Amino acid sequence: MAEYSKKGYLYSNFKIFHLSDSNLGEIDFHYHDFHKVLIHLSGNTSYSIEGQTFDLQPNDIVFVNAGEVHKPIFHDGTLYERIIIYISRDFLAEYSHVDNDLSYCFRNAMENNSHVLRLHVFKNSKVAASVSKLVNNLGLDAYANELLMQVLFLEFMVELNRAAISDEVEYISTNYAGSKINSIIQYINENLSDDLSVDFLSERFFLSRYYLMHTFKEETGYTVGNYISMKRLSMAQSLIDSGIPITAASEQAGFSTYSTFLRVYKKTYGTSPRKKAESQASLSF
């Protein structure tokens, strides 16, 4: 059975990396408990997210929501340079009010059935300027640099959202548009608490059981069952983080029994949900 893993941990509002690599080979599908913005600088690269694959151009901005399974696809060994920004779910939720909704850029991408934003002119944009200031101050041993980075990060998020609501951008379509698997993925994500057995899905979408299982794995890299389990776990964790009791969260996320939820949770996080919550609480002091 195909496996995919959760990668990375985030104990702050954001984290930024400027990375360059060559000949990385094949990267496995994975997901995070936080949101991710990737600015693609160079490389003959596509990005696969939730069954959709996008061919990237320099300065494309990629949005990956927490819990979304994704991976880069390298078409050759040329230099792959990118800026990656991890953003905590709690931070984005805190700044999701009407007058300063910094989550708009993520939501608008989803509403456009895309994960990739392309600015018509990136080089001289305010988004590029804010990114440059973030990167230039990354890791500096200077007075109040951590505070400055927080200010610069907020500036970047404001400029990114201003760009998203302007007419100077376009959302890129997947190069595999029209696949029925995309419709199935959307249905799964909108109905996680319902019956999502392979038999049910194959009947609802008028596909044979074999064809559904084979095509889903072929187009996404993971099995139907693994995908549903991961999405339910991500939903349960989000509910727990919002204050919902652990048992109720597992039920609302669609787990048939608490023991099933606990087994999947421990396999993914290496600990119980209660111990993980206690560990996170201790880090806040």
C-alpha positions as CSV (number, residue, x, y, z in Angstrom):
1,M,0.0,0.0,0.0
2,A,1.3,3.4,-0.9
3,E,2.4,5.7,2.0
4,Y,2.9,9.4,2.2
5,S,4.3,11.3,5.1
6,K,3.8,14.4,7.0
7,K,7.0,16.5,6.8
8,G,8.3,19.4,8.9
9,Y,7.2,21.0,12.1
10,L,6.4,24.7,12.7
11,Y,6.5,26.2,16.2
12,S,6.3,29.9,15.1
13,N,4.0,32.1,13.0
14,F,6.2,31.6,9.9
15,K,9.5,30.2,8.7
16,I,11.3,31.1,5.4
17,F,13.9,29.3,3.4
18,H,15.9,30.3,0.2
19,L,17.0,27.0,-1.3
20,S,18.9,25.9,-4.4
21,D,19.5,22.3,-5.5
22,S,20.4,20.2,-8.5
23,N,19.6,16.6,-9.3
24,L,17.2,16.0,-6.4
25,G,15.7,13.0,-8.1
26,E,12.1,12.0,-7.2
27,I,10.5,13.5,-4.2
28,D,7.7,11.5,-2.4
29,F,4.2,12.9,-1.9
30,H,3.9,14.5,1.5
31,Y,1.9,17.1,3.4
32,H,2.3,19.6,6.2
33,D,0.2,20.7,9.2
34,F,0.8,24.3,8.1
35,H,0.3,26.4,5.0
36,K,3.0,26.8,2.4
37,V,3.9,29.5,-0.1
38,L,6.5,28.6,-2.7
39,I,8.1,31.2,-5.1
40,H,9.6,29.3,-8.0
41,L,12.8,31.0,-9.2
42,S,14.3,28.5,-11.6
43,G,14.2,24.9,-12.7
44,N,12.4,22.8,-15.2
45,T,9.8,21.9,-12.6
46,S,6.1,21.0,-12.3
47,Y,4.2,20.9,-9.0
48,S,1.6,18.3,-8.2
49,I,-1.0,19.2,-5.6
50,E,-4.1,17.2,-4.7
51,G,-4.2,15.4,-8.1
52,Q,-3.5,18.5,-10.1
53,T,-0.2,19.2,-11.8
54,F,1.0,22.7,-12.8
55,D,4.0,23.5,-15.0
56,L,5.9,26.3,-13.4
57,Q,7.6,29.4,-14.8
58,P,10.1,31.6,-13.0
59,N,8.4,33.8,-10.3
60,D,5.2,31.7,-10.2
61,I,3.8,31.7,-6.6
62,V,2.5,28.3,-5.4
63,F,-0.1,28.0,-2.6
64,V,-0.3,24.7,-0.7
65,N,-2.9,24.6,2.1
66,A,-2.3,22.7,5.3
67,G,-3.1,19.0,4.8
68,E,-2.8,19.1,1.0
69,V,-0.7,16.3,-0.5
70,H,1.9,17.6,-2.9
71,K,5.4,17.2,-4.4
72,P,7.6,18.9,-7.0
73,I,8.3,17.0,-10.2
74,F,11.7,17.6,-11.8
75,H,12.0,17.1,-15.6
76,D,15.8,17.3,-15.6
77,G,18.7,18.0,-13.4
78,T,18.9,21.8,-13.8
79,L,19.1,24.1,-10.8
80,Y,15.9,24.2,-8.8
81,E,15.9,27.5,-6.9
82,R,12.9,28.6,-4.7
83,I,11.8,30.6,-1.7
84,I,9.6,28.6,0.7
85,I,7.5,30.2,3.4
86,Y,5.7,28.1,6.0
87,I,2.7,29.8,7.7
88,S,1.0,28.5,10.8
89,R,-2.8,27.9,10.6
90,D,-3.4,29.8,13.8
91,F,-1.6,32.8,12.5
92,L,-3.6,32.9,9.2
93,A,-6.8,32.4,11.1
94,E,-5.9,35.3,13.4
95,Y,-5.6,37.6,10.4
96,S,-8.7,36.4,8.6
97,H,-11.0,39.3,9.4
98,V,-12.9,41.3,6.9
99,D,-10.6,44.3,6.8
100,N,-7.3,42.3,6.9
101,D,-8.0,38.8,5.5
102,L,-4.5,37.5,4.8
103,S,-6.0,34.1,3.9
104,Y,-7.7,35.6,0.8
105,C,-4.8,34.6,-1.5
106,F,-5.2,30.9,-0.5
107,R,-8.9,31.0,-0.8
108,N,-9.0,32.8,-4.1
109,A,-6.7,30.3,-5.6
110,M,-9.0,27.5,-4.6
111,E,-12.0,29.4,-6.0
112,N,-10.2,29.6,-9.3
113,N,-9.5,25.9,-9.2
114,S,-5.8,26.6,-9.1
115,H,-2.8,26.6,-6.8
116,V,-0.5,28.9,-8.8
117,L,-0.6,32.7,-9.0
118,R,1.4,34.4,-11.9
119,L,2.0,38.1,-11.7
120,H,2.1,39.8,-15.1
121,V,5.2,41.7,-14.0
122,F,6.9,40.2,-11.0
123,K,10.4,41.8,-11.1
124,N,9.3,45.3,-10.2
125,S,6.3,44.4,-8.1
126,K,5.8,45.2,-4.5
127,V,5.5,41.5,-3.8
128,A,9.1,41.0,-5.2
129,A,10.4,43.9,-3.2
130,S,8.9,42.5,0.1
131,V,10.3,39.0,-0.7
132,S,13.7,40.5,-1.3
133,K,13.7,42.3,2.1
134,L,12.7,39.1,3.8
135,V,15.5,37.1,2.2
136,N,18.1,39.8,2.7
137,N,17.4,39.9,6.5
138,L,17.1,36.2,6.9
139,G,19.5,34.9,9.6
140,L,21.1,38.3,10.3
141,D,22.7,38.8,13.7
142,A,21.4,42.4,14.0
143,Y,19.5,44.3,16.6
144,A,15.8,43.3,16.9
145,N,16.1,41.3,13.6
146,E,13.5,38.8,14.7
147,L,11.0,41.6,15.3
148,L,12.0,43.1,11.9
149,M,11.4,39.8,10.2
150,Q,7.9,39.6,11.7
151,V,7.1,43.1,10.3
152,L,8.6,42.2,6.9
153,F,6.6,39.0,6.8
154,L,3.3,40.9,7.5
155,E,4.3,43.3,4.7
156,F,4.9,40.4,2.3
157,M,1.5,38.9,3.2
158,V,-0.3,42.2,2.7
159,E,1.4,42.8,-0.7
160,L,0.7,39.2,-1.8
161,N,-3.0,39.6,-1.0
162,R,-3.1,43.1,-2.7
163,A,-1.7,41.4,-5.8
164,A,-4.3,38.6,-5.6
165,I,-7.2,41.1,-5.7
166,S,-5.7,43.1,-8.5
167,D,-6.0,42.6,-12.3
168,E,-2.3,42.2,-12.6
169,V,-2.3,38.5,-12.0
170,E,-3.7,35.2,-13.4
171,Y,-4.3,31.9,-11.9
172,I,-2.7,29.0,-13.8
173,S,-4.8,26.0,-14.9
174,T,-3.6,22.5,-14.3
175,N,-2.2,20.8,-17.3
176,Y,-4.4,17.8,-16.5
177,A,-7.7,19.7,-16.4
178,G,-10.9,17.8,-16.8
179,S,-9.9,14.7,-15.0
180,K,-12.7,13.0,-13.1
181,I,-10.2,12.3,-10.3
182,N,-10.2,16.0,-9.6
183,S,-14.0,15.9,-9.0
184,I,-13.6,12.9,-6.7
185,I,-10.9,14.6,-4.7
186,Q,-13.1,17.7,-4.3
187,Y,-16.1,15.5,-3.3
188,I,-13.9,13.7,-0.7
189,N,-12.7,17.0,0.8
190,E,-16.3,18.3,1.1
191,N,-17.7,15.2,2.6
192,L,-15.1,13.8,5.0
193,S,-17.6,12.8,7.7
194,D,-19.7,10.7,5.2
195,D,-19.3,7.2,3.8
196,L,-16.3,7.4,1.4
197,S,-15.7,3.7,0.7
198,V,-14.3,2.8,-2.7
199,D,-17.6,1.0,-3.5
200,F,-19.6,4.2,-2.8
201,L,-17.3,6.5,-4.7
202,S,-17.1,4.2,-7.8
203,E,-21.0,4.0,-7.8
204,R,-21.4,7.7,-7.4
205,F,-19.0,8.6,-10.1
206,F,-20.0,5.8,-12.5
207,L,-16.6,4.1,-12.5
208,S,-15.6,0.5,-11.9
209,R,-13.9,-0.2,-8.6
210,Y,-10.7,-1.3,-10.3
211,Y,-10.6,1.8,-12.6
212,L,-11.2,4.2,-9.7
213,M,-8.4,2.6,-7.6
214,H,-6.0,2.3,-10.4
215,T,-6.5,5.8,-11.9
216,F,-6.5,7.5,-8.5
217,K,-3.2,5.9,-7.7
218,E,-1.8,6.6,-11.1
219,E,-2.8,10.3,-11.2
220,T,-2.1,11.2,-7.5
221,G,0.6,8.7,-6.3
222,Y,-1.4,7.4,-3.4
223,T,-4.4,5.1,-2.7
224,V,-8.0,6.2,-2.2
225,G,-7.9,4.8,1.4
226,N,-4.7,6.5,2.4
227,Y,-5.7,9.8,1.0
228,I,-9.1,9.8,2.9
229,S,-7.4,8.7,6.1
230,M,-4.8,11.5,5.9
231,K,-7.5,14.2,5.1
232,R,-9.6,13.0,8.0
233,L,-6.6,13.1,10.3
234,S,-5.7,16.7,9.2
235,M,-9.4,17.8,9.8
236,A,-9.3,16.1,13.2
237,Q,-6.1,17.9,14.2
238,S,-7.5,21.2,13.0
239,L,-10.6,20.7,15.2
240,I,-8.5,19.7,18.2
241,D,-6.4,22.8,17.8
242,S,-9.6,24.9,17.8
243,G,-10.6,23.4,21.1
244,I,-12.9,20.6,20.2
245,P,-12.5,17.5,22.5
246,I,-10.4,14.8,20.9
247,T,-13.1,12.1,20.8
248,A,-15.6,14.6,19.2
249,A,-13.0,15.8,16.7
250,S,-12.3,12.2,15.6
251,E,-16.0,11.6,15.1
252,Q,-16.6,14.9,13.2
253,A,-13.7,14.1,10.9
254,G,-15.3,10.8,9.9
255,F,-13.3,8.2,11.8
256,S,-15.6,5.2,12.4
257,T,-14.1,4.4,15.8
258,Y,-11.8,6.2,18.2
259,S,-9.4,3.3,18.1
260,T,-9.0,3.7,14.4
261,F,-8.3,7.4,14.8
262,L,-5.8,6.7,17.6
263,R,-3.9,4.1,15.5
264,V,-3.7,6.4,12.5
265,Y,-2.7,9.4,14.7
266,K,0.1,7.5,16.5
267,K,1.4,6.2,13.2
268,T,1.6,9.7,11.7
269,Y,2.7,11.8,14.7
270,G,4.5,9.1,16.8
271,T,2.5,10.1,19.8
272,S,-1.0,10.3,21.1
273,P,-3.2,13.4,20.4
274,R,-3.3,14.2,24.1
275,K,0.5,14.1,24.5
276,K,1.0,16.2,21.4
277,A,-1.4,18.8,22.7
278,E,0.5,18.9,26.0
279,S,3.8,19.2,24.2
280,Q,2.5,22.1,22.1
281,A,1.1,23.8,25.2
282,S,4.5,23.7,26.9
283,L,6.2,25.3,23.9
284,S,4.0,28.4,24.3
285,F,5.6,29.4,27.5
